[in-house]
Amino acid sequence: MAKNLLLAGGGHAHMMVLANLGKFKEMGHLVTVIQPSPHHYYSGMGPGMLGLTYRPEEIRFATRRVVEKQGGTFILGKVAKVEPAANRVILESGETIAYDVVSFNIGSNVSGHVAAEKSDTIFPVKPIERLHEAQQLILRLGKTRPLTVGVVGGGPSAVEIAGNVWGLARKADLLPITIRIFARTSIMTSFPDGVRYHAINSLNRRKIEIIEHCAVTRVEPGKIEIDSRQSYGLDVIFIAVGVRPSAVFRNSGMAVGPEGGLLVNRYLQSVEHPNIFGGGDCIYFQDKPLDKVGVYAVRENPVLLHNLQAALEGRPLRSFDPGGDYLLIFNLGDGTGIFRKKWLLFDGRPAFLLKDYIDRRFMNRFQALE
Ligand SMILES: Cc1cc2nc3c(=O)[nH]c(=O)nc-3n(C[C@H](O)[C@H](O)[C@H](O)COP(=O)(O)OP(=O)(O)OC[C@H]3O[C@@H](n4cnc5c(N)ncnc54)[C@H](O)[C@@H]3O)c2cc1C
C-alpha cells in the first residue's frame, strides 16, 4: 500500500535518502520534502565561501531540483511543530502535512544565550547561507572605509570565521580591517593544547585580536556590550557561540535530550514514536551523546536510508554505530588549516588542501544528482 514519507529538512544526514528517492517511488510510496530554502548549504565549506575560496553555488546542494526530478514533492517552508498522535507536522505558514513515516534532519541554531537583535549587520553562523550576505556587506563597506569586524565566541567556528574575514579582506584588497574575537574564556578550550597553539599562533600572526575572558551580554547593530558595562563599536558582528538543536521537538512536547534534540534510540528512531526518525544536529542519540559535527550526520546516511524503507515496508531496522574518533580539519582562511585525528596533528597548507579535497569530493558526489 502506498505510504507517505515526509523528510523535514534536507540536511547532511538525508543526502543518501534524497539521492535514492526514485527507489521509494518504485516501491510505490510518496515522498515529500520540506525545507526553508530550495538549497541546502554544506557548512564545512561555509567559512571558505565567506573568505572567497568558494562560490555559493559550489557549496550548496539543489534539494528542490533533486527532489522534483525524482518525482517527489518539495514544499518551501519550515516545520514549526509536530503532532505525533495525529501523524502530522504544522509549518510556520500554518499549513498541515500528514505522514506515515517522517524523518527530521533540521539541524541546529546558534544558541540564544547572547541577546542579539535581528539586524542586517549581525550574522549568527547558522544558517550558513547568511555568511554570503555578510561577505557582500564587508565587500561593499570595506572598499570605502576601514572596518572593524567582531566575532563573538571562541570555538572552531569563531576561529574559522575570523580567519576567513581576514582572507576576504586580503583577496578583495579592502581598506584596513580590524578583526576582534571575543571569547568567554579562551580559544578552542575543548581541544588539545596542540590545536589551540596552532590556532592562536595563526590568529596572532595576522594581528587578529583575541579578547579573552569576556562575557558578551548584549549584541546590537554597531556594538557589543561586555559584562553589562564595557562596549565595543563594530561595523559587522558574527555570533559563533555554539549551537543547540532545533526547538521544534521541545515545543511539540516530545521526548528530547538535555538540549532539546529529538531523543532517538540506536535505530535513529524516536524513543516514543516508531514512525519518527531523525539524524544530524537535531537529534540526541540515547546510547551516547554525539558531538555536533557533520561527520556524524554523514555516517548516519546509510542507516536512515535503510530504516526509512524498512519502516515503510514493515521490515527489520538496522542499528547505527557512531564509529570511532573522527577527522577534523579547520580552515584558517589564509590557505592553511589545522589537521587533527587521534594523536596526529599538523598545520599548514597540506592540511587545508586535504580538507578542500574531501569537501569538494563530498559536494561533487551529491551535486552530480542535480
Ligand atoms: C561555521 C561552521 C563550520 C562547520 N564546519 C564543520 C566541518 O568542517 N566539519 C564538520 O564535521 N562539521 C562542521 N560544522 C558542524 C556542522 O555544521 C553540523 O554538525 C552539520 O551542519 C549538521 O548537519 P545537519 O544536516 O544536522 O544540519 P544543517 O546542516 O543545519 O542542515 C539542516 C537543514 O534543515 C533545514 N531546516 C532547518 N530548520 C528547518 C525546519 N524547521 N523545517 C524544515 N527544514 C529545516 C535547513 O535549511 C538545512 O537545510 C560546522 C558548523 C559551523 C557553524
PDBQT file of the ligand as one rigid body, heavy atoms in Angstrom, charges set to zero:
ROOT
HETATM    1  C1  LIG A 401      30.737  27.715  10.529  1.00  0.00    +0.000 C 
HETATM    2  C2  LIG A 401      30.619  26.233  10.747  1.00  0.00    +0.000 A 
HETATM    3  C3  LIG A 401      31.578  25.381  10.204  1.00  0.00    +0.000 A 
HETATM    4  C4  LIG A 401      31.497  23.997  10.410  1.00  0.00    +0.000 A 
HETATM    5  N1  LIG A 401      32.439  23.180   9.858  1.00  0.00    +0.000 NA
HETATM    6  C5  LIG A 401      32.366  21.860  10.041  1.00  0.00    +0.000 A 
HETATM    7  C6  LIG A 401      33.349  20.979   9.457  1.00  0.00    +0.000 A 
HETATM    8  O1  LIG A 401      34.276  21.425   8.780  1.00  0.00    +0.000 OA
HETATM    9  N2  LIG A 401      33.217  19.647   9.676  1.00  0.00    +0.000 N 
HETATM   10  C7  LIG A 401      32.196  19.125  10.421  1.00  0.00    +0.000 A 
HETATM   11  O2  LIG A 401      32.119  17.900  10.576  1.00  0.00    +0.000 OA
HETATM   12  N3  LIG A 401      31.256  19.923  10.984  1.00  0.00    +0.000 NA
HETATM   13  C8  LIG A 401      31.328  21.267  10.826  1.00  0.00    +0.000 A 
HETATM   14  N4  LIG A 401      30.387  22.080  11.396  1.00  0.00    +0.000 N 
HETATM   15  C9  LIG A 401      29.292  21.466  12.138  1.00  0.00    +0.000 C 
HETATM   16  C10 LIG A 401      28.197  21.140  11.154  1.00  0.00    +0.000 C 
HETATM   17  O3  LIG A 401      27.702  22.355  10.651  1.00  0.00    +0.000 OA
HETATM   18  C11 LIG A 401      26.969  20.459  11.688  1.00  0.00    +0.000 C 
HETATM   19  O4  LIG A 401      27.277  19.412  12.519  1.00  0.00    +0.000 OA
HETATM   20  C12 LIG A 401      26.156  19.957  10.486  1.00  0.00    +0.000 C 
HETATM   21  O5  LIG A 401      25.728  21.067   9.714  1.00  0.00    +0.000 OA
HETATM   22  C13 LIG A 401      24.951  19.192  10.916  1.00  0.00    +0.000 C 
HETATM   23  O6  LIG A 401      24.246  18.837   9.786  1.00  0.00    +0.000 OA
HETATM   24  P1  LIG A 401      22.670  18.823   9.799  1.00  0.00    +0.000 P 
HETATM   25  O7  LIG A 401      22.286  18.284   8.481  1.00  0.00    +0.000 OA
HETATM   26  O8  LIG A 401      22.175  18.148  11.014  1.00  0.00    +0.000 OA
HETATM   27  O9  LIG A 401      22.202  20.342   9.946  1.00  0.00    +0.000 OA
HETATM   28  P2  LIG A 401      22.248  21.536   8.908  1.00  0.00    +0.000 P 
HETATM   29  O10 LIG A 401      23.474  21.473   8.112  1.00  0.00    +0.000 OA
HETATM   30  O11 LIG A 401      21.976  22.760   9.711  1.00  0.00    +0.000 OA
HETATM   31  O12 LIG A 401      21.016  21.258   7.935  1.00  0.00    +0.000 OA
HETATM   32  C14 LIG A 401      19.692  21.398   8.348  1.00  0.00    +0.000 C 
HETATM   33  C15 LIG A 401      18.786  21.598   7.149  1.00  0.00    +0.000 C 
HETATM   34  O13 LIG A 401      17.436  21.657   7.618  1.00  0.00    +0.000 OA
HETATM   35  C16 LIG A 401      16.798  22.828   7.143  1.00  0.00    +0.000 C 
HETATM   36  N5  LIG A 401      15.888  23.270   8.209  1.00  0.00    +0.000 N 
HETATM   37  C17 LIG A 401      16.216  23.952   9.331  1.00  0.00    +0.000 A 
HETATM   38  N6  LIG A 401      15.121  24.137  10.108  1.00  0.00    +0.000 NA
HETATM   39  C18 LIG A 401      14.094  23.546   9.467  1.00  0.00    +0.000 A 
HETATM   40  C19 LIG A 401      12.705  23.381   9.778  1.00  0.00    +0.000 A 
HETATM   41  N7  LIG A 401      12.188  23.861  10.909  1.00  0.00    +0.000 N 
HETATM   42  N8  LIG A 401      11.938  22.723   8.890  1.00  0.00    +0.000 NA
HETATM   43  C20 LIG A 401      12.470  22.209   7.752  1.00  0.00    +0.000 A 
HETATM   44  N9  LIG A 401      13.759  22.330   7.420  1.00  0.00    +0.000 NA
HETATM   45  C21 LIG A 401      14.575  22.981   8.265  1.00  0.00    +0.000 A 
HETATM   46  C22 LIG A 401      17.919  23.818   6.867  1.00  0.00    +0.000 C 
HETATM   47  O14 LIG A 401      17.539  24.747   5.879  1.00  0.00    +0.000 OA
HETATM   48  C23 LIG A 401      19.042  22.896   6.391  1.00  0.00    +0.000 C 
HETATM   49  O15 LIG A 401      18.966  22.667   5.025  1.00  0.00    +0.000 OA
HETATM   50  C24 LIG A 401      30.445  23.464  11.201  1.00  0.00    +0.000 A 
HETATM   51  C25 LIG A 401      29.495  24.323  11.748  1.00  0.00    +0.000 A 
HETATM   52  C26 LIG A 401      29.572  25.688  11.531  1.00  0.00    +0.000 A 
HETATM   53  C27 LIG A 401      28.518  26.596  12.138  1.00  0.00    +0.000 C 
ENDROOT
TORSDOF 0
